[in-house]
């Protein structure tokens, strides 16, 4: 018999300066249970969305890091929207 567990998704938003973007995203990923990260500009337009799953590490994230670095160089302020999964 298997037990079904349902995960509840919570969203949080962090406002950061462009030069702090990469560091903040690394910090968020290190905290764990992150399902998806979106980066938005000051007007709320989504610039990039990065889906994260268990096991996505290292070289699989290199294209995402390149995109994040490019965005950080172009924007002054932005928002990081984080979806976290919490099991009941």
Residue pairs with C-beta under 8 A, 6 or more apart in sequence:
5 87
5 88
6 87
6 88
7 85
7 86
7 87
7 88
8 85
8 86
8 87
8 88
9 35
9 83
9 84
9 85
9 86
10 83
10 84
10 86
11 81
11 82
11 83
11 84
12 81
12 82
12 84
13 79
13 80
13 81
13 82
14 24
14 28
14 79
14 80
14 82
15 77
15 78
15 79
16 24
16 77
16 78
16 79
16 80
17 76
17 77
18 71
18 72
18 73
18 74
18 75
18 76
18 77
18 78
19 72
21 39
21 68
21 71
21 72
21 75
21 78
21 80
22 65
22 68
22 69
22 72
24 80
25 37
25 68
25 80
28 34
28 37
28 80
28 82
29 37
29 52
33 84
33 85
33 86
34 52
34 82
34 83
34 84
34 85
35 51
35 52
35 53
35 83
35 84
35 85
36 49
36 50
36 51
36 52
36 82
36 83
37 49
37 50
37 52
37 80
37 81
37 82
37 83
38 46
38 48
38 49
38 50
38 80
38 81
39 46
39 47
39 48
39 49
39 68
39 71
39 78
39 79
39 80
39 81
40 46
40 47
40 78
40 79
40 80
40 81
41 47
41 75
41 78
41 79
42 75
42 76
42 77
42 78
44 79
47 71
47 75
47 78
48 64
48 67
48 68
48 71
50 64
50 67
50 68
71 78
